[in-house]
Amino acid sequence: MATNRDLERLVAAGQFREDLFYRVRRHTVKIKPLSENIGAIPEIATAIIDRLCPEALRHNGVSPSLTDDDRDWLKRQAWPGNVRELEEVLELWLASGCTEQVEKLAANRHFGE
């Protein structure tokens, strides 16, 4: 489970079930949002691509790579949806066969005009 909410505060305010809180808090990992960790975006993107890449797009077992322009574009985005949003954009790119730049594909299909 991942959240950007303070569950302890929500439990105290009666806005989150206490029993559920104790089930999900066994191991807490605090991670900076992508907007505060821009330098890690290319590495995170590569890991996502390696995990999601279909075998048909791999060449000798290697997943397709992002161009320098793609990496720069990814680092300029706000990513309010954090890693899930980045993953969605990369899924679109992989589903398209990686034939165009991530920016061109995602600018219209994901971020709008």
Chimera marker file (.cmm) of the C-alpha trace (Angstrom):
<marker_set name="trace">
<marker id="1" x="0.000" y="0.000" z="0.000" r="1" g="1" b="0" radius="0.5"/>
<marker id="2" x="1.236" y="3.473" z="-0.763" r="1" g="1" b="0" radius="0.5"/>
<marker id="3" x="-0.120" y="6.811" z="0.362" r="1" g="1" b="0" radius="0.5"/>
<marker id="4" x="0.976" y="10.377" z="0.817" r="1" g="1" b="0" radius="0.5"/>
<marker id="5" x="-1.388" y="10.836" z="3.761" r="1" g="1" b="0" radius="0.5"/>
<marker id="6" x="-0.536" y="10.870" z="7.453" r="1" g="1" b="0" radius="0.5"/>
<marker id="7" x="-2.499" y="7.790" z="8.469" r="1" g="1" b="0" radius="0.5"/>
<marker id="8" x="-1.703" y="8.187" z="12.175" r="1" g="1" b="0" radius="0.5"/>
<marker id="9" x="-3.279" y="11.655" z="12.138" r="1" g="1" b="0" radius="0.5"/>
<marker id="10" x="-6.268" y="10.333" z="10.180" r="1" g="1" b="0" radius="0.5"/>
<marker id="11" x="-6.801" y="7.552" z="12.752" r="1" g="1" b="0" radius="0.5"/>
<marker id="12" x="-6.694" y="10.107" z="15.570" r="1" g="1" b="0" radius="0.5"/>
<marker id="13" x="-9.255" y="12.222" z="13.709" r="1" g="1" b="0" radius="0.5"/>
<marker id="14" x="-11.515" y="9.195" z="13.142" r="1" g="1" b="0" radius="0.5"/>
<marker id="15" x="-11.050" y="9.377" z="9.373" r="1" g="1" b="0" radius="0.5"/>
<marker id="16" x="-9.171" y="6.072" z="8.930" r="1" g="1" b="0" radius="0.5"/>
<marker id="17" x="-9.952" y="2.739" z="10.556" r="1" g="1" b="0" radius="0.5"/>
<marker id="18" x="-7.566" y="1.981" z="13.415" r="1" g="1" b="0" radius="0.5"/>
<marker id="19" x="-7.623" y="-1.789" z="12.835" r="1" g="1" b="0" radius="0.5"/>
<marker id="20" x="-6.709" y="-1.277" z="9.186" r="1" g="1" b="0" radius="0.5"/>
<marker id="21" x="-3.943" y="1.131" z="10.179" r="1" g="1" b="0" radius="0.5"/>
<marker id="22" x="-2.294" y="-1.540" z="12.342" r="1" g="1" b="0" radius="0.5"/>
<marker id="23" x="-2.492" y="-4.033" z="9.461" r="1" g="1" b="0" radius="0.5"/>
<marker id="24" x="-0.794" y="-1.775" z="6.905" r="1" g="1" b="0" radius="0.5"/>
<marker id="25" x="1.821" y="-0.026" z="9.010" r="1" g="1" b="0" radius="0.5"/>
<marker id="26" x="4.028" y="-3.045" z="9.631" r="1" g="1" b="0" radius="0.5"/>
<marker id="27" x="6.813" y="-1.629" z="7.505" r="1" g="1" b="0" radius="0.5"/>
<marker id="28" x="6.849" y="2.054" z="6.638" r="1" g="1" b="0" radius="0.5"/>
<marker id="29" x="9.116" y="3.432" z="3.945" r="1" g="1" b="0" radius="0.5"/>
<marker id="30" x="9.124" y="7.165" z="3.375" r="1" g="1" b="0" radius="0.5"/>
<marker id="31" x="10.069" y="8.119" z="-0.161" r="1" g="1" b="0" radius="0.5"/>
<marker id="32" x="10.409" y="11.606" z="-1.560" r="1" g="1" b="0" radius="0.5"/>
<marker id="33" x="7.961" y="12.450" z="-4.351" r="1" g="1" b="0" radius="0.5"/>
<marker id="34" x="9.452" y="12.480" z="-7.848" r="1" g="1" b="0" radius="0.5"/>
<marker id="35" x="9.220" y="16.268" z="-7.895" r="1" g="1" b="0" radius="0.5"/>
<marker id="36" x="11.778" y="16.320" z="-5.067" r="1" g="1" b="0" radius="0.5"/>
<marker id="37" x="13.931" y="13.546" z="-6.520" r="1" g="1" b="0" radius="0.5"/>
<marker id="38" x="14.340" y="14.600" z="-10.152" r="1" g="1" b="0" radius="0.5"/>
<marker id="39" x="17.787" y="13.053" z="-10.532" r="1" g="1" b="0" radius="0.5"/>
<marker id="40" x="16.390" y="9.579" z="-9.872" r="1" g="1" b="0" radius="0.5"/>
<marker id="41" x="13.683" y="9.760" z="-12.549" r="1" g="1" b="0" radius="0.5"/>
<marker id="42" x="15.786" y="8.248" z="-15.394" r="1" g="1" b="0" radius="0.5"/>
<marker id="43" x="16.836" y="5.301" z="-13.201" r="1" g="1" b="0" radius="0.5"/>
<marker id="44" x="13.293" y="4.735" z="-11.990" r="1" g="1" b="0" radius="0.5"/>
<marker id="45" x="12.052" y="4.938" z="-15.591" r="1" g="1" b="0" radius="0.5"/>
<marker id="46" x="14.622" y="2.364" z="-16.707" r="1" g="1" b="0" radius="0.5"/>
<marker id="47" x="13.570" y="-0.007" z="-13.918" r="1" g="1" b="0" radius="0.5"/>
<marker id="48" x="9.904" y="0.398" z="-14.917" r="1" g="1" b="0" radius="0.5"/>
<marker id="49" x="10.709" y="-0.260" z="-18.571" r="1" g="1" b="0" radius="0.5"/>
<marker id="50" x="12.728" y="-3.368" z="-17.689" r="1" g="1" b="0" radius="0.5"/>
<marker id="51" x="9.843" y="-4.688" z="-15.581" r="1" g="1" b="0" radius="0.5"/>
<marker id="52" x="7.041" y="-3.940" z="-18.055" r="1" g="1" b="0" radius="0.5"/>
<marker id="53" x="8.748" y="-4.483" z="-21.400" r="1" g="1" b="0" radius="0.5"/>
<marker id="54" x="7.191" y="-7.296" z="-23.425" r="1" g="1" b="0" radius="0.5"/>
<marker id="55" x="9.596" y="-9.900" z="-24.767" r="1" g="1" b="0" radius="0.5"/>
<marker id="56" x="8.760" y="-8.879" z="-28.342" r="1" g="1" b="0" radius="0.5"/>
<marker id="57" x="10.354" y="-5.450" z="-27.803" r="1" g="1" b="0" radius="0.5"/>
<marker id="58" x="13.560" y="-6.787" z="-26.281" r="1" g="1" b="0" radius="0.5"/>
<marker id="59" x="16.657" y="-7.126" z="-28.453" r="1" g="1" b="0" radius="0.5"/>
<marker id="60" x="18.958" y="-9.889" z="-27.232" r="1" g="1" b="0" radius="0.5"/>
<marker id="61" x="17.192" y="-9.740" z="-23.873" r="1" g="1" b="0" radius="0.5"/>
<marker id="62" x="17.687" y="-5.965" z="-23.493" r="1" g="1" b="0" radius="0.5"/>
<marker id="63" x="14.759" y="-3.573" z="-23.104" r="1" g="1" b="0" radius="0.5"/>
<marker id="64" x="14.504" y="-0.444" z="-25.273" r="1" g="1" b="0" radius="0.5"/>
<marker id="65" x="16.255" y="2.635" z="-23.923" r="1" g="1" b="0" radius="0.5"/>
<marker id="66" x="15.095" y="6.179" z="-23.473" r="1" g="1" b="0" radius="0.5"/>
<marker id="67" x="16.866" y="8.866" z="-25.461" r="1" g="1" b="0" radius="0.5"/>
<marker id="68" x="18.587" y="11.767" z="-23.727" r="1" g="1" b="0" radius="0.5"/>
<marker id="69" x="15.700" y="13.980" z="-24.893" r="1" g="1" b="0" radius="0.5"/>
<marker id="70" x="13.203" y="11.535" z="-23.333" r="1" g="1" b="0" radius="0.5"/>
<marker id="71" x="15.102" y="11.546" z="-20.036" r="1" g="1" b="0" radius="0.5"/>
<marker id="72" x="15.253" y="15.350" z="-20.008" r="1" g="1" b="0" radius="0.5"/>
<marker id="73" x="11.537" y="15.600" z="-20.767" r="1" g="1" b="0" radius="0.5"/>
<marker id="74" x="10.663" y="13.142" z="-17.986" r="1" g="1" b="0" radius="0.5"/>
<marker id="75" x="12.709" y="15.192" z="-15.514" r="1" g="1" b="0" radius="0.5"/>
<marker id="76" x="10.842" y="18.391" z="-16.477" r="1" g="1" b="0" radius="0.5"/>
<marker id="77" x="7.393" y="16.972" z="-15.661" r="1" g="1" b="0" radius="0.5"/>
<marker id="78" x="5.668" y="17.696" z="-12.337" r="1" g="1" b="0" radius="0.5"/>
<marker id="79" x="4.439" y="14.083" z="-11.805" r="1" g="1" b="0" radius="0.5"/>
<marker id="80" x="1.593" y="14.864" z="-9.391" r="1" g="1" b="0" radius="0.5"/>
<marker id="81" x="0.652" y="11.172" z="-9.592" r="1" g="1" b="0" radius="0.5"/>
<marker id="82" x="4.228" y="10.273" z="-8.628" r="1" g="1" b="0" radius="0.5"/>
<marker id="83" x="5.655" y="6.899" z="-9.755" r="1" g="1" b="0" radius="0.5"/>
<marker id="84" x="2.243" y="5.541" z="-10.774" r="1" g="1" b="0" radius="0.5"/>
<marker id="85" x="1.861" y="8.380" z="-13.268" r="1" g="1" b="0" radius="0.5"/>
<marker id="86" x="5.391" y="7.875" z="-14.617" r="1" g="1" b="0" radius="0.5"/>
<marker id="87" x="4.635" y="4.178" z="-15.004" r="1" g="1" b="0" radius="0.5"/>
<marker id="88" x="1.447" y="4.952" z="-16.930" r="1" g="1" b="0" radius="0.5"/>
<marker id="89" x="3.350" y="7.145" z="-19.395" r="1" g="1" b="0" radius="0.5"/>
<marker id="90" x="5.989" y="4.478" z="-19.905" r="1" g="1" b="0" radius="0.5"/>
<marker id="91" x="3.293" y="1.827" z="-20.398" r="1" g="1" b="0" radius="0.5"/>
<marker id="92" x="1.851" y="3.970" z="-23.194" r="1" g="1" b="0" radius="0.5"/>
<marker id="93" x="5.303" y="4.221" z="-24.765" r="1" g="1" b="0" radius="0.5"/>
<marker id="94" x="5.889" y="0.473" z="-24.556" r="1" g="1" b="0" radius="0.5"/>
<marker id="95" x="2.397" y="-0.281" z="-25.890" r="1" g="1" b="0" radius="0.5"/>
<marker id="96" x="3.113" y="1.947" z="-28.890" r="1" g="1" b="0" radius="0.5"/>
<marker id="97" x="6.181" y="-0.142" z="-29.695" r="1" g="1" b="0" radius="0.5"/>
<marker id="98" x="8.631" y="2.563" z="-28.561" r="1" g="1" b="0" radius="0.5"/>
<marker id="99" x="8.576" y="4.028" z="-32.062" r="1" g="1" b="0" radius="0.5"/>
<marker id="100" x="8.339" y="7.679" z="-31.097" r="1" g="1" b="0" radius="0.5"/>
<marker id="101" x="9.687" y="9.925" z="-28.384" r="1" g="1" b="0" radius="0.5"/>
<marker id="102" x="8.005" y="9.617" z="-25.005" r="1" g="1" b="0" radius="0.5"/>
<marker id="103" x="7.247" y="13.346" z="-25.062" r="1" g="1" b="0" radius="0.5"/>
<marker id="104" x="5.355" y="13.200" z="-28.369" r="1" g="1" b="0" radius="0.5"/>
<marker id="105" x="3.329" y="10.195" z="-27.313" r="1" g="1" b="0" radius="0.5"/>
<marker id="106" x="2.567" y="11.313" z="-23.784" r="1" g="1" b="0" radius="0.5"/>
<marker id="107" x="2.055" y="15.014" z="-24.465" r="1" g="1" b="0" radius="0.5"/>
<marker id="108" x="-1.214" y="14.371" z="-26.284" r="1" g="1" b="0" radius="0.5"/>
<marker id="109" x="-2.413" y="11.090" z="-24.833" r="1" g="1" b="0" radius="0.5"/>
<marker id="110" x="-1.529" y="11.635" z="-21.187" r="1" g="1" b="0" radius="0.5"/>
<marker id="111" x="-0.984" y="15.304" z="-20.433" r="1" g="1" b="0" radius="0.5"/>
<marker id="112" x="-3.406" y="16.772" z="-22.980" r="1" g="1" b="0" radius="0.5"/>
<marker id="113" x="-2.655" y="19.546" z="-25.428" r="1" g="1" b="0" radius="0.5"/>
<link id1="1" id2="2" r="1" g="1" b="0" radius="0.2"/>
<link id1="2" id2="3" r="1" g="1" b="0" radius="0.2"/>
<link id1="3" id2="4" r="1" g="1" b="0" radius="0.2"/>
<link id1="4" id2="5" r="1" g="1" b="0" radius="0.2"/>
<link id1="5" id2="6" r="1" g="1" b="0" radius="0.2"/>
<link id1="6" id2="7" r="1" g="1" b="0" radius="0.2"/>
<link id1="7" id2="8" r="1" g="1" b="0" radius="0.2"/>
<link id1="8" id2="9" r="1" g="1" b="0" radius="0.2"/>
<link id1="9" id2="10" r="1" g="1" b="0" radius="0.2"/>
<link id1="10" id2="11" r="1" g="1" b="0" radius="0.2"/>
<link id1="11" id2="12" r="1" g="1" b="0" radius="0.2"/>
<link id1="12" id2="13" r="1" g="1" b="0" radius="0.2"/>
<link id1="13" id2="14" r="1" g="1" b="0" radius="0.2"/>
<link id1="14" id2="15" r="1" g="1" b="0" radius="0.2"/>
<link id1="15" id2="16" r="1" g="1" b="0" radius="0.2"/>
<link id1="16" id2="17" r="1" g="1" b="0" radius="0.2"/>
<link id1="17" id2="18" r="1" g="1" b="0" radius="0.2"/>
<link id1="18" id2="19" r="1" g="1" b="0" radius="0.2"/>
<link id1="19" id2="20" r="1" g="1" b="0" radius="0.2"/>
<link id1="20" id2="21" r="1" g="1" b="0" radius="0.2"/>
<link id1="21" id2="22" r="1" g="1" b="0" radius="0.2"/>
<link id1="22" id2="23" r="1" g="1" b="0" radius="0.2"/>
<link id1="23" id2="24" r="1" g="1" b="0" radius="0.2"/>
<link id1="24" id2="25" r="1" g="1" b="0" radius="0.2"/>
<link id1="25" id2="26" r="1" g="1" b="0" radius="0.2"/>
<link id1="26" id2="27" r="1" g="1" b="0" radius="0.2"/>
<link id1="27" id2="28" r="1" g="1" b="0" radius="0.2"/>
<link id1="28" id2="29" r="1" g="1" b="0" radius="0.2"/>
<link id1="29" id2="30" r="1" g="1" b="0" radius="0.2"/>
<link id1="30" id2="31" r="1" g="1" b="0" radius="0.2"/>
<link id1="31" id2="32" r="1" g="1" b="0" radius="0.2"/>
<link id1="32" id2="33" r="1" g="1" b="0" radius="0.2"/>
<link id1="33" id2="34" r="1" g="1" b="0" radius="0.2"/>
<link id1="34" id2="35" r="1" g="1" b="0" radius="0.2"/>
<link id1="35" id2="36" r="1" g="1" b="0" radius="0.2"/>
<link id1="36" id2="37" r="1" g="1" b="0" radius="0.2"/>
<link id1="37" id2="38" r="1" g="1" b="0" radius="0.2"/>
<link id1="38" id2="39" r="1" g="1" b="0" radius="0.2"/>
<link id1="39" id2="40" r="1" g="1" b="0" radius="0.2"/>
<link id1="40" id2="41" r="1" g="1" b="0" radius="0.2"/>
<link id1="41" id2="42" r="1" g="1" b="0" radius="0.2"/>
<link id1="42" id2="43" r="1" g="1" b="0" radius="0.2"/>
<link id1="43" id2="44" r="1" g="1" b="0" radius="0.2"/>
<link id1="44" id2="45" r="1" g="1" b="0" radius="0.2"/>
<link id1="45" id2="46" r="1" g="1" b="0" radius="0.2"/>
<link id1="46" id2="47" r="1" g="1" b="0" radius="0.2"/>
<link id1="47" id2="48" r="1" g="1" b="0" radius="0.2"/>
<link id1="48" id2="49" r="1" g="1" b="0" radius="0.2"/>
<link id1="49" id2="50" r="1" g="1" b="0" radius="0.2"/>
<link id1="50" id2="51" r="1" g="1" b="0" radius="0.2"/>
<link id1="51" id2="52" r="1" g="1" b="0" radius="0.2"/>
<link id1="52" id2="53" r="1" g="1" b="0" radius="0.2"/>
<link id1="53" id2="54" r="1" g="1" b="0" radius="0.2"/>
<link id1="54" id2="55" r="1" g="1" b="0" radius="0.2"/>
<link id1="55" id2="56" r="1" g="1" b="0" radius="0.2"/>
<link id1="56" id2="57" r="1" g="1" b="0" radius="0.2"/>
<link id1="57" id2="58" r="1" g="1" b="0" radius="0.2"/>
<link id1="58" id2="59" r="1" g="1" b="0" radius="0.2"/>
<link id1="59" id2="60" r="1" g="1" b="0" radius="0.2"/>
<link id1="60" id2="61" r="1" g="1" b="0" radius="0.2"/>
<link id1="61" id2="62" r="1" g="1" b="0" radius="0.2"/>
<link id1="62" id2="63" r="1" g="1" b="0" radius="0.2"/>
<link id1="63" id2="64" r="1" g="1" b="0" radius="0.2"/>
<link id1="64" id2="65" r="1" g="1" b="0" radius="0.2"/>
<link id1="65" id2="66" r="1" g="1" b="0" radius="0.2"/>
<link id1="66" id2="67" r="1" g="1" b="0" radius="0.2"/>
<link id1="67" id2="68" r="1" g="1" b="0" radius="0.2"/>
<link id1="68" id2="69" r="1" g="1" b="0" radius="0.2"/>
<link id1="69" id2="70" r="1" g="1" b="0" radius="0.2"/>
<link id1="70" id2="71" r="1" g="1" b="0" radius="0.2"/>
<link id1="71" id2="72" r="1" g="1" b="0" radius="0.2"/>
<link id1="72" id2="73" r="1" g="1" b="0" radius="0.2"/>
<link id1="73" id2="74" r="1" g="1" b="0" radius="0.2"/>
<link id1="74" id2="75" r="1" g="1" b="0" radius="0.2"/>
<link id1="75" id2="76" r="1" g="1" b="0" radius="0.2"/>
<link id1="76" id2="77" r="1" g="1" b="0" radius="0.2"/>
<link id1="77" id2="78" r="1" g="1" b="0" radius="0.2"/>
<link id1="78" id2="79" r="1" g="1" b="0" radius="0.2"/>
<link id1="79" id2="80" r="1" g="1" b="0" radius="0.2"/>
<link id1="80" id2="81" r="1" g="1" b="0" radius="0.2"/>
<link id1="81" id2="82" r="1" g="1" b="0" radius="0.2"/>
<link id1="82" id2="83" r="1" g="1" b="0" radius="0.2"/>
<link id1="83" id2="84" r="1" g="1" b="0" radius="0.2"/>
<link id1="84" id2="85" r="1" g="1" b="0" radius="0.2"/>
<link id1="85" id2="86" r="1" g="1" b="0" radius="0.2"/>
<link id1="86" id2="87" r="1" g="1" b="0" radius="0.2"/>
<link id1="87" id2="88" r="1" g="1" b="0" radius="0.2"/>
<link id1="88" id2="89" r="1" g="1" b="0" radius="0.2"/>
<link id1="89" id2="90" r="1" g="1" b="0" radius="0.2"/>
<link id1="90" id2="91" r="1" g="1" b="0" radius="0.2"/>
<link id1="91" id2="92" r="1" g="1" b="0" radius="0.2"/>
<link id1="92" id2="93" r="1" g="1" b="0" radius="0.2"/>
<link id1="93" id2="94" r="1" g="1" b="0" radius="0.2"/>
<link id1="94" id2="95" r="1" g="1" b="0" radius="0.2"/>
<link id1="95" id2="96" r="1" g="1" b="0" radius="0.2"/>
<link id1="96" id2="97" r="1" g="1" b="0" radius="0.2"/>
<link id1="97" id2="98" r="1" g="1" b="0" radius="0.2"/>
<link id1="98" id2="99" r="1" g="1" b="0" radius="0.2"/>
<link id1="99" id2="100" r="1" g="1" b="0" radius="0.2"/>
<link id1="100" id2="101" r="1" g="1" b="0" radius="0.2"/>
<link id1="101" id2="102" r="1" g="1" b="0" radius="0.2"/>
<link id1="102" id2="103" r="1" g="1" b="0" radius="0.2"/>
<link id1="103" id2="104" r="1" g="1" b="0" radius="0.2"/>
<link id1="104" id2="105" r="1" g="1" b="0" radius="0.2"/>
<link id1="105" id2="106" r="1" g="1" b="0" radius="0.2"/>
<link id1="106" id2="107" r="1" g="1" b="0" radius="0.2"/>
<link id1="107" id2="108" r="1" g="1" b="0" radius="0.2"/>
<link id1="108" id2="109" r="1" g="1" b="0" radius="0.2"/>
<link id1="109" id2="110" r="1" g="1" b="0" radius="0.2"/>
<link id1="110" id2="111" r="1" g="1" b="0" radius="0.2"/>
<link id1="111" id2="112" r="1" g="1" b="0" radius="0.2"/>
<link id1="112" id2="113" r="1" g="1" b="0" radius="0.2"/>
</marker_set>
